[in-house]
């Protein structure tokens, strides 16, 4: 990897870490916002009577995976 890029990435990581530690970035608000968005999408899928149970679960798993939430190997088919 490019040395300059590595140094910049490290510096940015340190800045973000400090901002989180000093409460400059409200990580709870960010996480809550993303969680609420995900829950709203899942709620709409569950309420959609046009979807079969299998299709609904498939869409929910896709939402979770799209948000880097590991669903384990049970759904790996």
C-alpha positions in Angstrom: 0.0 0.0 0.0 1.0 3.6 -0.5 2.9 5.0 2.5 1.1 8.3 2.3 -2.3 6.6 2.2 -1.4 4.4 5.2 -0.3 7.5 7.2 -3.5 9.4 6.3 -5.7 6.4 7.2 -4.0 6.1 10.6 -4.3 9.8 11.3 -8.0 9.8 10.3 -8.6 6.7 12.5 -7.0 8.4 15.5 -9.0 11.6 14.9 -12.3 9.7 14.8 -11.3 7.7 17.9 -10.6 10.9 19.8 -13.8 12.5 18.6 -15.8 9.5 19.9 -13.9 9.4 23.2 -14.4 13.1 23.8 -18.1 12.9 22.8 -17.6 15.2 19.8 -19.3 12.6 17.7 -22.5 11.3 19.3 -22.2 7.6 18.3 -25.4 6.7 20.2 -27.4 9.0 18.0 -25.8 7.6 14.9 -26.3 4.0 16.0 -29.9 4.6 17.1 -30.7 6.3 13.8 -29.4 3.4 11.8 -31.1 0.9 14.1 -34.4 2.7 13.7 -34.1 2.7 9.9 -33.4 -1.0 9.9 -36.3 -1.8 12.2 -38.6 0.3 10.1 -37.6 -1.6 7.0 -38.2 -4.9 8.8 -41.5 -3.8 10.1 -42.7 -2.9 6.6 -41.6 -6.3 5.3 -43.5 -8.1 8.1 -46.6 -6.1 7.4 -46.5 -6.9 3.6 -49.1 -9.6 3.2 -48.1 -10.0 -0.4 -44.8 -11.7 0.7 -44.6 -15.4 1.6 -43.0 -16.2 4.9 -39.9 -17.4 3.1 -39.7 -14.2 1.0 -40.2 -12.0 4.0 -37.4 -13.7 5.9 -35.1 -13.5 2.8 -35.7 -9.8 2.6 -35.0 -9.3 6.3 -31.8 -11.3 6.1 -30.7 -9.2 3.1 -31.4 -6.0 5.1 -29.3 -7.3 7.9 -26.5 -8.4 5.6 -26.6 -5.0 3.8 -25.9 -3.4 7.2 -23.0 -5.8 7.9 -25.0 -7.7 10.6 -23.9 -11.4 10.4 -26.8 -13.8 10.2 -24.7 -16.9 10.8 -24.5 -19.9 8.6 -28.1 -21.0 9.0 -29.2 -18.9 6.1 -26.2 -19.7 3.9 -27.9 -21.5 1.0 
